[in-house]
Amino acid sequence: MTITLTEVAELRLRAFLRGSSQDSDSTQRGVRFSVDDGGCSGYQYALNIADAPQTDDLVVEQGSLKVYVDRQSAPLLEGVVVDYVDGLIESGFKFTNPNATDTCGCGQSFQAGNCTPAAAPCS
């Protein structure tokens, strides 16, 4: 499983983790990536702070950041590059997904060939 975070994206995610610190085991805290049905193009990215991986999550280390990937979403997230853009007009995480056959204008929603909404591997 390959998800690549740019240096800026990793720094921003680590800052979010520090800012949302709770009394949980900090060695397990990380960021969970998944794909949900929805958005204007069919699928939308989901990014959440996680205290620990879920039972079937794939675990990827990105620098000093723990990245958890929903196993069902993994085929749609394989090879994704995540950047953080900070500008006057647009700020936020930007996803560059080699599996996307079309994206919406906001960049948070995408289509992936003939994949099913259940995030099955593309054929």
CYANA upper distance limits for C-alpha pairs under 8 A (distance plus 0.5 A):
  1 MET  CA     58 LEU  CA      8.22
  1 MET  CA     60 VAL  CA      8.06
  1 MET  CA     74 ALA  CA      7.65
  1 MET  CA     78 GLU  CA      6.40
  1 MET  CA     79 GLY  CA      8.11
  2 THR  CA     60 VAL  CA      8.42
  2 THR  CA     77 LEU  CA      8.40
  2 THR  CA     78 GLU  CA      5.93
  2 THR  CA     79 GLY  CA      5.61
  2 THR  CA     80 VAL  CA      7.65
  3 ILE  CA     60 VAL  CA      8.45
  3 ILE  CA     77 LEU  CA      7.48
  3 ILE  CA     78 GLU  CA      6.83
  3 ILE  CA     79 GLY  CA      5.96
  3 ILE  CA     80 VAL  CA      5.61
  3 ILE  CA     81 VAL  CA      6.54
  3 ILE  CA     82 VAL  CA      8.09
  4 THR  CA     62 GLN  CA      7.96
  4 THR  CA     79 GLY  CA      7.65
  4 THR  CA     80 VAL  CA      6.76
  4 THR  CA     81 VAL  CA      5.19
  4 THR  CA     82 VAL  CA      6.65
  5 LEU  CA      9 ALA  CA      6.18
  5 LEU  CA     10 GLU  CA      6.27
  5 LEU  CA     62 GLN  CA      7.58
  5 LEU  CA     81 VAL  CA      6.32
  5 LEU  CA     82 VAL  CA      5.32
  5 LEU  CA     83 ASP  CA      6.66
  6 THR  CA     10 GLU  CA      6.70
  6 THR  CA     81 VAL  CA      7.78
  6 THR  CA     82 VAL  CA      6.74
  6 THR  CA     83 ASP  CA      5.73
  6 THR  CA     84 TYR  CA      8.13
  7 GLU  CA     11 LEU  CA      6.72
  7 GLU  CA     83 ASP  CA      8.41
  8 VAL  CA     12 ARG  CA      6.72
  8 VAL  CA     83 ASP  CA      7.13
  8 VAL  CA     84 TYR  CA      6.40
  9 ALA  CA     13 LEU  CA      6.63
  9 ALA  CA     82 VAL  CA      7.04
  9 ALA  CA     83 ASP  CA      5.43
  9 ALA  CA     84 TYR  CA      5.22
  9 ALA  CA     93 PHE  CA      7.64
 10 GLU  CA     14 ARG  CA      6.63
 10 GLU  CA     62 GLN  CA      8.13
 10 GLU  CA     63 GLY  CA      8.33
 10 GLU  CA     65 LEU  CA      7.69
 11 LEU  CA     15 ALA  CA      6.71
 12 ARG  CA     16 PHE  CA      6.78
 12 ARG  CA     84 TYR  CA      7.94
 13 LEU  CA     17 LEU  CA      6.77
 13 LEU  CA     31 VAL  CA      7.94
 14 ARG  CA     18 ARG  CA      6.77
 14 ARG  CA     65 LEU  CA      7.28
 15 ALA  CA     19 GLY  CA      6.57
 16 PHE  CA     20 SER  CA      6.58
 16 PHE  CA     49 ILE  CA      8.50
 17 LEU  CA     21 SER  CA      6.56
 17 LEU  CA     29 ARG  CA      7.98
 17 LEU  CA     30 GLY  CA      7.62
 17 LEU  CA     31 VAL  CA      8.47
 17 LEU  CA     49 ILE  CA      7.32
 21 SER  CA     26 SER  CA      8.39
 24 SER  CA     29 ARG  CA      8.38
 24 SER  CA     51 ASP  CA      7.15
 25 ASP  CA     29 ARG  CA      7.38
 25 ASP  CA     51 ASP  CA      7.74
 26 SER  CA     51 ASP  CA      8.01
 28 GLN  CA     51 ASP  CA      6.47
 28 GLN  CA     52 ALA  CA      5.42
 28 GLN  CA     53 PRO  CA      8.02
 28 GLN  CA     66 LYS  CA      7.99
 29 ARG  CA     49 ILE  CA      7.90
 29 ARG  CA     50 ALA  CA      6.12
 29 ARG  CA     51 ASP  CA      4.79
 29 ARG  CA     52 ALA  CA      5.96
 29 ARG  CA     66 LYS  CA      7.52
 30 GLY  CA     49 ILE  CA      6.52
 30 GLY  CA     50 ALA  CA      5.79
 30 GLY  CA     51 ASP  CA      6.95
 30 GLY  CA     52 ALA  CA      7.34
 30 GLY  CA     53 PRO  CA      8.42
 30 GLY  CA     65 LEU  CA      6.88
 30 GLY  CA     66 LYS  CA      5.13
 30 GLY  CA     67 VAL  CA      6.16
 30 GLY  CA     68 TYR  CA      7.39
 31 VAL  CA     47 LEU  CA      7.32
 31 VAL  CA     48 ASN  CA      6.16
 31 VAL  CA     49 ILE  CA      5.20
 31 VAL  CA     50 ALA  CA      6.04
 31 VAL  CA     65 LEU  CA      8.33
 31 VAL  CA     66 LYS  CA      6.94
 31 VAL  CA     67 VAL  CA      5.54
 31 VAL  CA     68 TYR  CA      6.46
 32 ARG  CA     46 ALA  CA      8.41
 32 ARG  CA     47 LEU  CA      6.20
 32 ARG  CA     48 ASN  CA      5.67
 32 ARG  CA     49 ILE  CA      6.69
 32 ARG  CA     50 ALA  CA      6.52
 32 ARG  CA     53 PRO  CA      8.14
 32 ARG  CA     67 VAL  CA      6.39
 32 ARG  CA     68 TYR  CA      4.93
 32 ARG  CA     69 VAL  CA      6.13
 32 ARG  CA     70 ASP  CA      7.76
 33 PHE  CA     45 TYR  CA      7.89
 33 PHE  CA     46 ALA  CA      6.26
 33 PHE  CA     47 LEU  CA      5.36
 33 PHE  CA     48 ASN  CA      7.26
 33 PHE  CA     67 VAL  CA      7.86
 33 PHE  CA     68 TYR  CA      6.67
 33 PHE  CA     69 VAL  CA      5.43
 33 PHE  CA     70 ASP  CA      6.89
 34 SER  CA     45 TYR  CA      6.64
 34 SER  CA     46 ALA  CA      5.57
 34 SER  CA     47 LEU  CA      7.13
 34 SER  CA     69 VAL  CA      6.57
 34 SER  CA     70 ASP  CA      5.72
 34 SER  CA     73 SER  CA      5.94
 34 SER  CA     74 ALA  CA      8.02
 34 SER  CA     77 LEU  CA      8.23
 35 VAL  CA     43 TYR  CA      6.86
 35 VAL  CA     44 GLN  CA      6.13
 35 VAL  CA     45 TYR  CA      5.24
 35 VAL  CA     46 ALA  CA      6.10
 35 VAL  CA     70 ASP  CA      8.49
 35 VAL  CA     73 SER  CA      5.93
 35 VAL  CA     76 LEU  CA      8.01
 35 VAL  CA     77 LEU  CA      8.32
 35 VAL  CA    119 ALA  CA      7.93
 36 ASP  CA     43 TYR  CA      6.13
 36 ASP  CA     44 GLN  CA      5.84
 36 ASP  CA     45 TYR  CA      6.92
 36 ASP  CA     46 ALA  CA      7.20
 37 ASP  CA     42 GLY  CA      6.46
 37 ASP  CA     43 TYR  CA      5.17
 37 ASP  CA     44 GLN  CA      6.79
 37 ASP  CA    117 PRO  CA      6.41
 37 ASP  CA    118 ALA  CA      8.05
 38 GLY  CA     42 GLY  CA      5.54
 38 GLY  CA     43 TYR  CA      5.48
 38 GLY  CA     44 GLN  CA      6.15
 38 GLY  CA    109 SER  CA      8.12
 39 GLY  CA     43 TYR  CA      6.31
 39 GLY  CA     44 GLN  CA      5.75
 39 GLY  CA    108 GLN  CA      7.97
 39 GLY  CA    109 SER  CA      5.71
 39 GLY  CA    110 PHE  CA      8.21
 40 CYS  CA    104 CYS  CA      7.01
 40 CYS  CA    109 SER  CA      6.66
 40 CYS  CA    110 PHE  CA      8.22
 41 SER  CA    102 ASP  CA      7.97
 41 SER  CA    103 THR  CA      6.88
 41 SER  CA    104 CYS  CA      6.48
 41 SER  CA    109 SER  CA      5.86
 41 SER  CA    110 PHE  CA      5.35
 41 SER  CA    111 GLN  CA      5.99
 42 GLY  CA    109 SER  CA      7.27
 42 GLY  CA    110 PHE  CA      6.58
 42 GLY  CA    111 GLN  CA      6.12
 42 GLY  CA    117 PRO  CA      7.97
 43 TYR  CA    109 SER  CA      5.95
 43 TYR  CA    110 PHE  CA      5.82
 43 TYR  CA    111 GLN  CA      6.69
 43 TYR  CA    117 PRO  CA      7.90
 44 GLN  CA    108 GLN  CA      6.26
 44 GLN  CA    109 SER  CA      4.79
 44 GLN  CA    110 PHE  CA      6.87
 45 TYR  CA    108 GLN  CA      6.52
 45 TYR  CA    109 SER  CA      7.08
 53 PRO  CA     57 ASP  CA      6.38
 53 PRO  CA     58 LEU  CA      8.48
 53 PRO  CA     59 VAL  CA      7.89
 53 PRO  CA     68 TYR  CA      6.42
 56 ASP  CA     70 ASP  CA      7.62
 56 ASP  CA     71 ARG  CA      6.65
 57 ASP  CA     68 TYR  CA      6.36
 57 ASP  CA     69 VAL  CA      5.82
 57 ASP  CA     70 ASP  CA      5.37
 57 ASP  CA     71 ARG  CA      5.78
 58 LEU  CA     68 TYR  CA      6.16
 58 LEU  CA     69 VAL  CA      5.52
 58 LEU  CA     70 ASP  CA      7.02
 58 LEU  CA     71 ARG  CA      6.51
 59 VAL  CA     66 LYS  CA      7.53
 59 VAL  CA     67 VAL  CA      6.36
 59 VAL  CA     68 TYR  CA      5.28
 59 VAL  CA     69 VAL  CA      6.95
 60 VAL  CA     66 LYS  CA      6.68
 60 VAL  CA     67 VAL  CA      5.52
 60 VAL  CA     68 TYR  CA      6.78
 60 VAL  CA     69 VAL  CA      8.18
 61 GLU  CA     65 LEU  CA      6.40
 61 GLU  CA     66 LYS  CA      5.41
 61 GLU  CA     67 VAL  CA      6.39
 62 GLN  CA     66 LYS  CA      6.81
 62 GLN  CA     67 VAL  CA      7.23
 69 VAL  CA     73 SER  CA      7.76
 69 VAL  CA     74 ALA  CA      6.89
 70 ASP  CA     74 ALA  CA      6.64
 72 GLN  CA    118 ALA  CA      8.18
 72 GLN  CA    119 ALA  CA      6.58
 72 GLN  CA    120 ALA  CA      7.51
 73 SER  CA     77 LEU  CA      6.87
 73 SER  CA    119 ALA  CA      5.96
 73 SER  CA    120 ALA  CA      8.16
 74 ALA  CA     78 GLU  CA      6.41
 75 PRO  CA    119 ALA  CA      7.71
 75 PRO  CA    120 ALA  CA      7.45
 75 PRO  CA    121 PRO  CA      5.68
 75 PRO  CA    122 CYS  CA      7.99
 76 LEU  CA     99 ASN  CA      6.65
 76 LEU  CA    100 ALA  CA      8.49
 76 LEU  CA    112 ALA  CA      7.95
 76 LEU  CA    119 ALA  CA      7.10
 76 LEU  CA    120 ALA  CA      8.43
 76 LEU  CA    121 PRO  CA      7.46
 76 LEU  CA    122 CYS  CA      8.40
 77 LEU  CA     97 ASN  CA      7.54
 77 LEU  CA     99 ASN  CA      7.96
 78 GLU  CA     97 ASN  CA      8.48
 78 GLU  CA     98 PRO  CA      8.46
 78 GLU  CA     99 ASN  CA      8.03
 79 GLY  CA     97 ASN  CA      7.18
 79 GLY  CA     98 PRO  CA      6.90
 79 GLY  CA     99 ASN  CA      8.38
 80 VAL  CA     95 PHE  CA      7.13
 80 VAL  CA     96 THR  CA      6.15
 80 VAL  CA     97 ASN  CA      5.06
 80 VAL  CA     98 PRO  CA      7.02
 81 VAL  CA     95 PHE  CA      6.35
 81 VAL  CA     96 THR  CA      5.61
 81 VAL  CA     97 ASN  CA      7.07
 82 VAL  CA     93 PHE  CA      7.12
 82 VAL  CA     94 LYS  CA      6.20
 82 VAL  CA     95 PHE  CA      5.24
 82 VAL  CA     96 THR  CA      6.93
 83 ASP  CA     93 PHE  CA      6.14
 83 ASP  CA     94 LYS  CA      5.62
 83 ASP  CA     95 PHE  CA      7.04
 84 TYR  CA     91 SER  CA      7.89
 84 TYR  CA     92 GLY  CA      6.01
 84 TYR  CA     93 PHE  CA      4.88
 84 TYR  CA     94 LYS  CA      6.35
 85 VAL  CA     90 GLU  CA      7.49
 85 VAL  CA     91 SER  CA      5.61
 85 VAL  CA     92 GLY  CA      5.88
 85 VAL  CA     93 PHE  CA      6.70
 85 VAL  CA     94 LYS  CA      7.23
 86 ASP  CA     90 GLU  CA      7.00
 86 ASP  CA     91 SER  CA      4.84
 86 ASP  CA     92 GLY  CA      6.95
 87 GLY  CA     91 SER  CA      5.98
 94 LYS  CA    107 GLY  CA      7.19
 94 LYS  CA    108 GLN  CA      8.04
 95 PHE  CA    107 GLY  CA      7.41
 95 PHE  CA    108 GLN  CA      7.82
 99 ASN  CA    112 ALA  CA      6.30
 99 ASN  CA    113 GLY  CA      8.37
100 ALA  CA    110 PHE  CA      6.43
100 ALA  CA    111 GLN  CA      5.98
100 ALA  CA    112 ALA  CA      5.06
100 ALA  CA    113 GLY  CA      7.69
101 THR  CA    110 PHE  CA      7.92
101 THR  CA    111 GLN  CA      6.10
101 THR  CA    112 ALA  CA      5.54
101 THR  CA    113 GLY  CA      6.17
102 ASP  CA    110 PHE  CA      6.12
102 ASP  CA    111 GLN  CA      5.60
102 ASP  CA    112 ALA  CA      7.50
103 THR  CA    107 GLY  CA      6.57
103 THR  CA    108 GLN  CA      8.25
103 THR  CA    109 SER  CA      6.35
103 THR  CA    110 PHE  CA      4.68
103 THR  CA    111 GLN  CA      6.76
104 CYS  CA    108 GLN  CA      7.60
104 CYS  CA    109 SER  CA      6.16
104 CYS  CA    110 PHE  CA      6.71
112 ALA  CA    122 CYS  CA      7.79
113 GLY  CA    122 CYS  CA      7.23
114 ASN  CA    122 CYS  CA      6.85
114 ASN  CA    123 SER  CA      7.59
115 CYS  CA    119 ALA  CA      7.01
115 CYS  CA    120 ALA  CA      6.45
115 CYS  CA    121 PRO  CA      6.92
115 CYS  CA    122 CYS  CA      5.43
115 CYS  CA    123 SER  CA      7.73
116 THR  CA    120 ALA  CA      6.32
